[in-house]
Amino acid sequence: MVGTVPEPVPPARRPDARRSPAPDDGIRLWYEDALGWPTAPGLPVRLAVGERFDVLDLPADAGHAALERLGPAGRGFPVAVQGGRMRLLVAAGSAEELPGLLDWLEWGSLELDLAAIGAGGLMDAPRPPGGAAPAARPLPPGRGHDGSQGAAVWLRPPEPGCEVEASLPTLSAPGGRGGAPDLVRLVNTVVTQIHRVRLRRACAWPPVAPRVP
């Protein structure tokens, strides 16, 4: 019997070092290299919360009203929006302080549309501003660039090369730290606007007609 010589197995293909990075690679590198913020494995790119910052999550309309009410004190720290929600970046550890702070401000007995994301939490990474990352993939139909339907976007992005933590609202000192807004004032203003939006919506609902026996 005549044997056949097996064909040699082609060597495994090595990644082409000249390949352009995927958009998600560029986004991840921007956060990890330019800001030093940890990201979670997998896609979409998500930011690990609790190490460099915590997040206050609230309705976007209440958030816009709160930032306007705060005036200059509400500027300077990063703010993102996604799907009708606003994410305010605050100092790490603030999520643990929030329940006690709400009680101290006498808001603890009310049901509020406010969530705090702290250690172990994740936040969808908004696209870096400008040309900091490769061009994004086209958005699916119905997905806007304002964060109204899905994609997270920066309303006020963090600035690379700056110590972002110094700009975050904090409880560490009266009036904030290093020019950062005071967390007490921020939370009180945010909760006031959430409550006002809720009352405004309740008043706009049509009255319930009495049941006819």
C-alpha positions in Angstrom: 0.0 0.0 0.0 1.3 3.3 -1.0 1.1 5.8 1.9 0.2 9.5 1.4 2.3 12.2 2.9 0.1 14.5 4.9 0.1 18.1 3.8 1.9 20.4 6.3 -0.4 22.3 8.6 -0.2 26.0 7.8 1.3 28.1 10.7 -1.1 30.0 12.9 -1.7 33.5 11.7 -0.3 36.2 13.9 -2.2 39.4 14.5 -1.1 42.1 12.2 0.6 44.8 14.3 -0.2 47.3 11.6 -4.0 46.7 11.9 -5.9 49.8 12.9 -7.4 49.5 16.3 -11.1 48.9 16.5 -13.2 51.8 17.8 -13.9 50.0 21.1 -10.1 49.5 21.5 -9.5 53.2 21.1 -12.3 54.0 23.6 -10.9 51.6 26.2 -7.3 52.9 25.8 -8.5 56.5 26.1 -10.0 55.8 29.5 -7.2 53.6 30.8 -4.3 55.6 29.4 -5.4 59.2 29.3 -7.5 59.1 32.5 -6.3 56.1 34.4 -9.8 54.8 34.9 -10.3 51.0 35.0 -12.6 49.4 32.6 -14.5 46.1 32.7 -13.7 43.2 30.3 -16.1 42.7 27.3 -18.2 44.9 25.1 -19.6 47.5 25.2 -16.8 49.3 27.1 -17.9 49.9 30.6 -16.2 51.9 33.4 -15.6 50.3 36.8 -17.2 52.5 39.4 -16.0 53.0 43.0 -12.3 53.3 42.6 -11.9 56.7 41.0 -15.4 58.0 41.3 -19.0 57.1 42.2 -22.1 58.0 40.2 -25.5 59.5 41.0 -28.1 58.4 38.5 -31.3 60.4 38.1 -33.8 61.6 35.5 -32.2 63.8 32.9 -34.8 66.6 33.1 -34.3 66.8 36.9 -30.6 66.8 36.4 -30.6 69.6 33.9 -32.8 71.7 36.3 -30.4 70.9 39.2 -27.3 71.9 37.3 -28.9 75.2 36.2 -30.0 75.9 39.8 -26.5 75.2 41.1 -25.0 77.8 38.8 -21.2 78.1 39.0 -21.1 75.5 41.8 -22.6 72.9 39.4 -19.8 73.3 36.8 -16.5 71.6 36.5 -17.3 67.9 37.3 -18.1 65.3 34.6 -21.7 64.7 33.6 -23.0 62.1 31.2 -26.5 61.2 29.8 -28.0 58.0 28.5 -31.5 56.9 27.7 -33.3 59.8 29.5 -31.0 59.4 32.6 -28.2 61.7 33.8 -25.0 60.4 35.5 -23.3 62.8 37.8 -19.7 61.8 38.8 -19.0 62.3 42.4 -16.2 61.4 44.8 -15.5 57.7 45.5 -17.4 56.6 48.6 -20.3 59.0 48.0 -22.7 56.1 47.2 -22.2 54.8 50.8 -22.9 58.2 52.2 -26.1 58.9 50.2 -28.7 57.1 52.5 -27.4 58.9 55.6 -27.2 62.2 53.8 -30.8 61.9 52.6 -31.9 61.2 56.1 -30.0 64.2 57.5 -31.5 66.4 54.8 -35.0 65.0 55.7 -35.5 63.4 52.3 -35.1 59.8 53.5 -38.8 59.1 54.0 -39.7 59.9 50.3 -39.5 57.5 47.4 -37.0 59.2 45.1 -36.0 58.3 41.5 -32.3 58.5 42.5 -29.7 55.8 42.5 -26.1 55.7 43.7 -23.6 53.5 41.9 -20.5 52.7 44.0 -17.9 50.0 44.5 -18.5 47.0 42.2 -20.8 48.9 39.9 -20.4 49.6 36.2 -21.2 52.6 33.9 -21.4 52.5 30.1 -18.4 54.4 28.8 -19.5 57.4 26.7 -17.4 58.1 23.6 -14.4 60.3 24.3 -14.9 63.8 23.1 -13.5 65.1 19.8 -11.0 62.9 18.0 -9.6 61.1 21.1 -10.6 57.7 19.7 -11.1 56.1 16.3 -14.3 56.9 14.4 -17.3 55.3 16.0 -19.3 52.6 14.3 -22.6 53.8 12.7 -25.4 54.0 15.3 -28.4 51.8 14.7 -31.6 53.5 13.5 -33.3 55.4 16.4 -30.1 55.8 18.3 -29.2 59.5 18.7 -26.0 61.2 19.7 -27.6 62.9 22.7 -28.0 59.8 24.8 -31.8 59.9 24.4 -32.0 56.3 23.1 -29.2 54.1 24.3 -25.8 55.4 23.6 -24.1 57.1 26.6 -22.6 60.6 25.8 -20.7 63.1 27.8 -22.6 66.3 28.5 -19.5 67.5 30.3 -16.5 65.2 29.7 -13.5 64.7 32.0 -10.3 66.4 30.9 -7.3 64.2 30.3 -4.1 65.4 32.0 -6.1 66.9 34.9 -6.7 65.4 38.3 -10.4 64.6 37.8 -10.9 63.6 41.4 -10.2 67.2 42.5 -13.3 68.4 40.6 -15.7 65.8 42.0 -18.4 66.8 44.6 -17.3 65.5 48.0 -18.1 65.4 51.7 -14.4 65.6 52.7 -14.4 69.3 53.6 -16.9 72.2 54.0 -17.5 73.7 50.6 -15.8 70.9 48.7 -12.2 69.9 48.0 -9.9 71.7 45.7 -12.7 73.8 44.2 -15.1 70.7 44.0 -18.8 71.4 44.7 -20.1 70.4 48.1 -21.9 67.0 47.9 -24.5 68.1 50.5 -25.6 71.0 48.4 -25.5 68.9 45.2 -27.7 66.1 46.6 -30.2 68.5 48.2 -30.5 70.4 44.9 -30.8 67.2 42.9 -33.4 65.7 45.2 -35.5 68.9 45.2 -35.6 69.0 41.4 -36.5 65.2 41.3 -39.4 65.9 43.7 -40.6 68.9 41.7 -40.6 67.0 38.5 -42.5 64.2 40.1 -45.1 66.7 41.5 -45.4 68.4 38.1 -46.0 65.1 36.3 -48.6 64.1 38.9 -50.5 67.4 38.5 -50.4 66.9 34.7 -52.2 63.5 34.9 -55.9 63.7 34.2 -58.1 63.1 37.3 -59.5 59.6 37.7 -63.2 59.5 37.0 -65.3 58.1 39.8 -66.7 54.7 39.3 -70.4 54.6 38.5 -72.2 51.9 40.6 
